[in-house]
Amino acid sequence: MLRYATDWLGVYREQVNALNVYPVPDGDTGTNMHLTMQSVRRELDTCEETSMPQVARAISYGALLGARGNSGVILSQLLKGFAEVIKDQKVVDAPTLARAFQAAQRVGYGAVMKPVEGTILTVARGVAEGARGDDIETVLEQALFKGQELLDQTPEMLPALKQAGVIDSGGQGYLYIVQGMLAQLRGEALPPAPDITSYAQEQFENEEFGFCTEFLMSEATKPIEEIRELVTPFGDSLLVVGAEGYVKGHIHTNEPDQLLATVGRYGKMLKTKVEDMSEQHTEILGMAGSAARAEEEVPASGLVAVASGYGLVKLFRSLGARIVSGGQTANPSVQDIVDAVRSVSAERVVILPNNKNVLMAAEKAMELMEGRAVVVPTRTLGQGMGAALNFSPDTPAEDLKEAMTEAAGAVTTLEVTRASRTTNITVKDGRTLDIKEGDVIGLMDDELVQSGGSPDDSVLEMLGRHYEGQEIITVFGGPQKTQDDLDALADRIGAAHAGAEVETHLGGPDLYDYLVTLE
């Protein structure tokens, strides 16, 4: 049911986006809820399906790890409550399903510091109140009926909704999930996606806080309550939740870099995301204008890139790419890549996997798209950037492939991260590296070449061995690095390699101290 509900929500994703005006009119509620559900599906695909505890954990764990945006984080808490009820059951019957929806509502409300009526929480309450009946189908039908009744009332509860003349987007998304569950039970086919002719965001200006900032952290050294207090002064729309040793945070702020550096001192930062909401708003207005015009000619080529780290994501997007979230230790599924390709309006789509472990999934997605996609086999984010710089929507994808592959091969990528285990490794030049868990390690084009010292020392040592007179050295700092850190490293690089131009950017890939490209 939840797998099918993911696809059902995907059909209506843009419609939900078009309704999104609260808490900010950034037009991504449908996308964020769909990404959250996709993460649940990934966990379900790898769990033991005959074990209810494992299925329940996949639902809760997958939702928390994949939660995106305000709506996605709240959805993760609704699913957490749902999973807590079913985990000890051998069979989900009608009374159990009803209790699961009721628990979802309780946990959802409990996760929000100041619950607001007229939102997804209100609709979750309606679903919980309506979930009654002697069989599964009746429970879902009644849940949808009562949920829809409260959804229709949301404009009277929130002035922003009434001003825009829309119902709540998150609540609508939640109902589509329940609707998808019922459709699977009945064996109904997926409907066609509705045409979007207007976007409610057109009526609103940009918000006070410009950046939607998220983080996922493990091994936290402070309780969730203290982490919440740490981030509260940075902005609003605050959610900090956790489970199984993970802490997920969401906040709208004008200081994303300082916020992430502050939080990063108290745990291991696994994922970060920073979205410029003014850019999102402008993009939505552009989409609204396009929807109002006659259909335009579809471009020859589109671009899909797998990436993490908000600075890198922003760069790929500026080059025209649709992003699939993922990378090292967080590989996207074949379905995630297929969904992204399908969402791009173009005759054919170029896929950049940007990681050797994602390459196979990208090639499988290409096969499933039956000629609508081609893969440029980029194995690092640096190669992906080199390829993306040579992308042109006006050029056929097959013609782009050779030039983009050649451009990718001209980029050398250096990465600095931490060892996950203790080991001894002999590298290509014959040196044996004695590595302890947690040590700094350096990789060149995804092969281990250095260990020990500080992250900055690692960069300088690798450049000393492998810099070959390239003109530009670009440094991306990981989520725990500040601009001061980058400036200090740039000064050291400039002193050692005076002939190169050094560029620095915040928002490097998750789990890495630095990513450096030479071109």
C-alpha positions in Angstrom: 0.0 0.0 0.0 2.7 2.5 0.9 4.7 1.7 -2.2 1.7 2.4 -4.3 0.8 5.4 -2.3 4.3 6.8 -3.2 3.5 6.5 -6.9 0.0 7.9 -6.4 1.4 11.0 -4.6 3.9 11.3 -7.4 1.1 11.7 -9.9 -0.3 14.7 -8.0 3.1 16.1 -6.9 3.0 19.3 -9.0 -0.7 19.9 -8.1 0.3 19.8 -4.4 3.2 22.1 -5.2 0.8 24.6 -6.9 -1.2 24.9 -3.7 1.7 25.5 -1.4 1.5 29.0 0.4 2.0 28.1 4.1 4.2 28.3 6.0 6.0 29.9 3.1 5.0 30.1 -0.6 8.0 28.1 -1.9 6.1 25.6 -4.0 7.8 22.4 -2.9 5.4 20.7 -0.5 4.4 18.0 -3.1 8.0 17.4 -4.0 9.2 17.2 -0.4 6.4 14.8 0.6 7.1 12.6 -2.4 10.8 12.5 -1.6 10.0 11.5 1.9 7.8 8.7 0.7 10.5 7.6 -1.8 12.9 7.1 1.1 10.3 4.9 2.9 10.0 2.9 -0.3 13.7 2.4 -0.5 13.8 1.0 3.0 10.8 -1.2 2.3 12.6 -2.6 -0.7 15.5 -3.9 1.4 13.7 -5.1 4.6 12.4 -8.5 5.4 8.8 -8.2 4.3 7.5 -11.2 6.4 8.6 -9.5 9.6 6.2 -6.8 10.8 8.8 -5.2 13.2 11.2 -4.8 10.2 8.4 -3.4 8.0 7.5 -0.9 10.7 11.1 0.1 11.2 11.5 0.6 7.5 8.5 3.0 7.5 9.7 5.0 10.5 13.4 4.9 9.7 13.0 5.6 6.0 10.7 8.5 6.6 13.1 10.2 9.1 16.2 9.7 6.9 14.4 11.0 3.8 12.3 13.7 5.3 12.4 16.9 3.3 11.0 20.3 4.1 8.5 21.3 6.8 5.8 19.0 5.3 8.2 16.0 4.9 9.4 16.2 8.5 5.9 16.3 9.8 4.9 13.4 7.5 7.9 11.5 8.9 6.4 11.9 12.4 2.9 10.8 11.3 4.5 7.7 9.8 6.5 7.2 13.0 3.3 7.1 15.0 1.7 4.8 12.4 4.7 2.4 12.6 4.7 2.3 16.4 1.2 0.7 16.4 1.8 -1.9 13.7 5.3 -3.1 14.8 4.0 -5.6 17.4 1.2 -6.9 15.2 1.2 -10.1 13.1 -1.7 -8.8 11.0 -3.0 -5.3 10.3 -6.8 -5.6 10.6 -9.3 -2.8 10.6 -9.1 -1.9 14.3 -5.2 -1.9 14.1 -5.3 0.4 11.0 -7.6 2.8 12.8 -5.3 2.8 15.9 -2.3 3.4 13.6 -3.9 6.5 12.0 -4.8 7.8 15.5 -1.3 7.3 16.7 0.0 9.1 13.6 -2.0 12.1 14.6 -0.8 12.1 18.2 2.9 11.8 17.3 2.5 14.4 14.5 1.0 17.0 16.9 3.5 16.2 19.6 6.5 16.8 17.2 5.5 20.5 16.5 6.3 23.1 19.1 3.3 25.2 18.2 0.8 23.2 16.3 -1.2 25.3 13.8 -4.7 24.3 12.7 -5.4 24.5 9.0 -2.3 22.4 8.1 -1.4 18.8 7.5 -1.9 18.2 11.2 -5.6 19.2 11.0 -6.1 16.8 8.1 -4.3 14.0 10.0 -6.7 14.6 12.8 -9.6 14.2 10.4 -8.2 11.0 9.1 -7.7 9.7 12.6 -11.3 10.6 13.6 -12.8 9.1 10.5 -10.8 5.9 10.6 -13.6 3.5 11.6 -15.2 0.4 10.2 -15.4 -3.4 10.2 -12.9 -3.9 7.3 -9.8 -2.2 5.9 -11.6 -0.7 2.9 -14.3 0.9 5.1 -11.6 2.3 7.5 -9.8 3.9 4.6 -13.0 5.2 3.0 -14.2 6.8 6.2 -10.7 8.2 7.0 -10.7 9.9 3.6 -14.2 11.3 4.0 -13.5 12.9 7.3 -10.0 14.0 6.2 -11.5 15.7 3.1 -14.1 17.4 5.3 -11.4 19.1 7.4 -9.2 19.8 4.4 -12.1 21.7 2.9 -12.3 23.8 6.1 -8.6 24.8 6.1 -9.0 28.1 4.3 -11.2 29.3 7.2 -8.5 28.3 9.7 -5.5 30.0 8.0 -5.7 33.5 6.5 -2.9 32.7 4.0 -5.0 29.9 2.5 -8.1 32.1 2.3 -6.1 34.9 0.7 -4.9 32.5 -2.0 -8.2 30.7 -2.4 -6.7 27.3 -1.8 -6.8 24.4 0.6 -3.7 23.3 2.6 -1.1 21.7 0.4 0.4 19.4 3.0 -3.1 18.2 4.0 -3.9 17.5 0.4 -0.7 15.5 0.0 -1.5 13.4 3.1 -4.9 12.6 1.7 -3.3 11.5 -1.6 -1.2 9.1 0.4 -4.3 7.6 2.1 -6.0 7.6 -1.3 -3.2 5.7 -2.8 -3.4 3.0 -0.1 -7.1 2.5 -0.9 -6.4 2.5 -4.6 -3.9 -0.3 -4.1 -6.4 -2.3 -2.1 -9.0 -1.9 -4.9 -6.5 -2.6 -7.7 -7.0 0.8 -9.3 -4.6 2.0 -12.0 -2.6 5.2 -11.5 -4.6 8.2 -12.9 -3.0 10.7 -15.4 -1.3 13.7 -13.9 -3.6 16.7 -13.8 -2.8 19.8 -15.8 -1.5 22.7 -13.7 -2.8 26.1 -14.9 -2.0 28.3 -12.0 0.2 28.6 -8.9 -1.0 30.1 -5.6 2.5 31.4 -4.9 1.9 34.2 -7.4 0.0 36.2 -4.8 2.8 36.3 -2.2 6.1 38.1 -1.7 9.3 36.4 -0.4 9.5 35.6 3.3 11.6 37.3 6.0 14.0 34.3 6.3 15.5 33.4 3.0 16.9 29.9 3.4 15.1 26.6 4.1 17.8 24.7 6.0 17.8 21.0 7.0 20.2 18.6 8.6 20.4 15.0 9.6 22.9 14.1 12.3 23.9 11.0 14.1 25.9 10.4 17.3 24.5 13.5 18.9 26.2 14.6 22.1 23.3 16.7 23.2 19.6 15.8 23.8 17.1 16.8 21.1 15.7 19.5 23.4 19.0 21.2 23.7 19.7 21.0 20.0 16.3 22.6 19.4 17.3 25.4 21.8 20.6 25.9 19.9 18.9 26.5 16.6 15.8 28.4 17.7 17.5 31.8 17.6 18.4 31.3 13.9 14.9 31.7 12.5 11.4 30.2 12.3 9.4 27.2 11.0 11.5 25.1 13.4 11.2 21.4 13.7 13.8 19.2 15.4 12.9 15.5 15.8 14.7 12.2 16.3 14.7 8.5 16.6 17.2 5.6 16.8 20.1 7.9 17.5 19.3 10.3 14.6 18.4 14.0 14.8 16.5 15.7 12.0 16.2 19.5 11.9 14.4 22.0 9.7 14.4 25.7 10.0 14.0 28.9 7.9 16.9 31.2 8.5 19.2 33.9 6.9 22.3 32.2 8.4 22.4 28.6 7.1 26.2 28.3 7.1 26.5 29.5 10.7 23.6 27.3 11.8 25.1 24.1 10.3 28.5 24.9 11.7 27.0 25.4 15.2 24.9 22.2 15.1 27.7 20.2 13.5 29.9 20.6 16.7 27.5 18.2 18.5 27.3 15.2 16.3 28.2 13.6 13.0 26.5 15.5 10.1 25.1 13.0 7.6 22.9 15.1 5.3 22.4 18.8 4.8 20.1 20.8 2.5 19.9 24.6 2.0 17.3 26.0 -0.4 17.2 29.7 -1.4 13.5 30.3 -1.0 13.6 33.5 -3.1 15.0 31.5 -6.0 12.3 28.9 -5.5 9.7 31.6 -5.5 11.0 33.1 -8.7 11.1 29.6 -10.3 7.5 29.0 -9.3 6.4 32.4 -10.8 8.2 31.4 -14.0 6.4 28.1 -14.0 3.1 29.9 -13.5 3.8 32.2 -16.4 4.7 29.2 -18.5 1.4 27.4 -17.5 -0.6 30.5 -18.5 1.1 30.6 -22.0 0.5 28.3 -24.9 2.5 25.1 -24.9 6.2 25.8 -25.8 8.5 23.6 -27.8 10.0 20.8 -25.6 13.9 21.2 -25.5 16.0 18.5 -27.1 17.7 17.5 -23.8 17.2 17.6 -20.1 19.7 16.9 -17.3 19.4 14.8 -14.1 22.3 14.8 -11.6 22.8 12.8 -8.4 24.3 15.1 -5.8 24.4 16.1 -2.1 25.6 19.2 -0.3 23.7 22.4 -0.8 26.5 24.3 -2.6 26.9 21.5 -5.1 23.2 21.1 -5.6 22.8 24.8 -6.2 25.6 24.6 -8.8 24.1 21.7 -10.7 20.7 23.4 -10.7 22.2 26.6 -12.1 23.4 24.4 -15.0 19.9 23.1 -15.6 19.9 19.9 -13.7 17.0 18.2 -11.9 18.6 16.8 -8.7 18.3 13.3 -7.3 19.5 13.4 -3.6 22.2 10.9 -2.8 25.8 10.0 -3.1 28.4 8.1 -1.0 26.6 5.9 1.6 23.2 7.2 0.5 22.8 5.7 -3.0 19.5 6.5 -4.7 17.4 3.7 -6.0 16.7 3.0 -9.7 13.1 4.2 -9.1 14.4 7.5 -7.7 16.3 8.2 -10.9 13.5 7.0 -13.1 11.1 9.4 -11.3 13.5 12.3 -11.8 13.9 11.5 -15.5 10.1 11.3 -16.0 9.7 14.7 -14.3 12.0 16.5 -16.8 10.2 18.0 -19.8 12.6 17.2 -22.7 12.9 14.8 -25.6 15.7 12.9 -24.0 17.5 13.2 -20.6 21.2 13.0 -19.7 21.9 11.3 -16.4 25.0 12.1 -14.3 25.4 9.4 -11.5 28.5 11.2 -10.0 29.5 8.2 -8.0 30.8 4.8 -9.0 28.2 3.1 -6.7 25.3 4.9 -8.4 26.4 4.1 -12.0 24.7 0.7 -12.2 21.4 2.2 -10.9 21.7 5.0 -13.5 22.2 2.5 -16.3 19.3 0.4 -15.1 17.1 3.5 -15.0 18.2 4.3 -18.6 17.1 0.8 -19.7 13.7 1.2 -18.1 13.2 4.6 -19.8 13.5 2.7 -23.2 15.5 5.2 -25.1 14.5 8.4 -23.4 17.7 8.7 -21.3 21.5 8.4 -21.8 24.1 8.0 -19.1 27.4 10.0 -18.9 29.4 7.7 -16.6 30.6 10.3 -14.1 32.2 8.6 -11.0 32.8 11.7 -8.9 31.0 14.9 -8.2 34.0 16.7 -9.8 33.5 14.8 -13.0 29.8 15.6 -12.8 30.5 19.3 -12.6 32.9 19.1 -15.6 30.2 17.3 -17.6 27.4 19.6 -16.5 29.3 22.7 -17.6 29.1 21.3 -21.2 25.4 20.6 -21.1 23.1 22.4 -23.6 19.3 21.9 -23.7 19.3 22.7 -27.4 21.7 19.9 -28.3 20.4 16.2 -28.7 21.4 14.0 -25.8 23.3 11.5 -27.9 25.4 14.4 -29.3 26.1 15.7 -25.8 27.3 12.4 -24.4 30.7 12.4 -26.1 31.5 16.0 -25.2 30.3 15.7 -21.6 32.2 12.4 -21.1 35.4 14.0 -22.4 34.9 17.1 -20.1 34.3 14.8 -17.1 37.6 13.0 -17.8 39.5 16.3 -17.8 38.6 17.0 -14.1 40.6 15.6 -11.2 38.7 15.3 -7.9 40.2 15.3 -4.5 38.0 14.3 -1.5 38.8 14.5 2.2 36.7 12.4 4.6 37.1 10.1 7.6 38.0 6.4 7.8 35.1 4.2 8.9 37.3 1.4 10.1 40.9 0.5 11.1 43.0 -1.0 8.3 46.3 -1.1 6.4 46.2 -0.3 2.6 48.9 -0.3 0.0 48.2 2.5 -2.5 49.2 2.7 -6.2 52.6 4.3 -5.7 53.6 1.5 -3.3 53.1 3.4 0.0 51.4 1.5 2.9 48.9 3.6 4.8 48.2 2.6 8.5 44.7 3.9 9.1 42.7 4.0 12.3 38.9 4.5 12.5 38.1 8.2 12.4 41.4 9.2 10.8 41.4 11.8 8.0 41.8 10.2 4.6 42.2 11.7 1.2 41.0 10.3 -2.1 41.9 11.2 -5.7 39.3 10.3 -8.3 37.8 8.0 -5.7 41.0 6.1 -4.9 42.7 6.3 -1.5 46.0 8.2 -1.7 46.6 9.9 1.7 45.8 9.5 5.4 46.5 11.3 8.7 46.9 14.9 9.7 44.2 17.6 9.6 41.7 17.9 6.7 43.6 21.0 5.5 46.9 19.1 5.6 45.3 16.3 3.6 44.3 18.8 0.8 47.8 20.3 0.7 49.5 16.9 0.7 47.4 15.6 -2.1 47.9 18.8 -4.1 51.7 18.5 -3.5 51.6 15.0 -5.0 49.0 15.4 -7.8 48.8 19.0 -8.9 49.9 19.2 -12.5 49.6 22.9 -13.3 45.8 23.0 -13.7 44.5 26.6 -14.0 41.6 26.4 -11.4 41.5 24.8 -8.0 37.9 24.8 -6.6 37.3 24.0 -3.0 33.9 23.0 -1.5 33.8 23.0 2.3 31.6 20.3 4.0 28.7 21.1 6.3 30.9 21.7 9.3 33.2 24.2 7.6 32.8 28.0 7.8 34.0 30.6 5.3 36.9 31.5 7.6 38.0 27.8 7.3 37.8 28.0 3.5 39.7 31.4 3.4 42.5 30.0 5.5 42.9 26.9 3.3 42.7 29.0 0.2 45.6 31.1 1.5 47.7 28.0 2.1 46.9 26.6 -1.4 47.7 30.0 -3.0 51.1 30.1 -1.2 52.0 26.6 -2.4 50.6 26.9 -5.9 50.9 30.5 -7.0 50.0 29.9 -10.6 46.5 28.6 -9.9 43.3 30.5 -9.4 41.6 29.3 -6.1 37.8 29.4 -5.7 36.0 28.5 -2.6 32.3 27.5 -1.9 30.4 26.4 1.1 27.9 23.5 0.9 30.2 20.6 -0.1 29.0 17.0 0.0 27.7 15.5 3.2 30.2 13.4 5.2 33.2 15.2 3.6 35.4 17.9 5.0 36.5 19.1 1.6 35.9 18.3 -2.1 38.5 19.9 -4.4 38.4 19.9 -8.2 41.4 20.6 -10.5 40.7 21.8 -14.0 
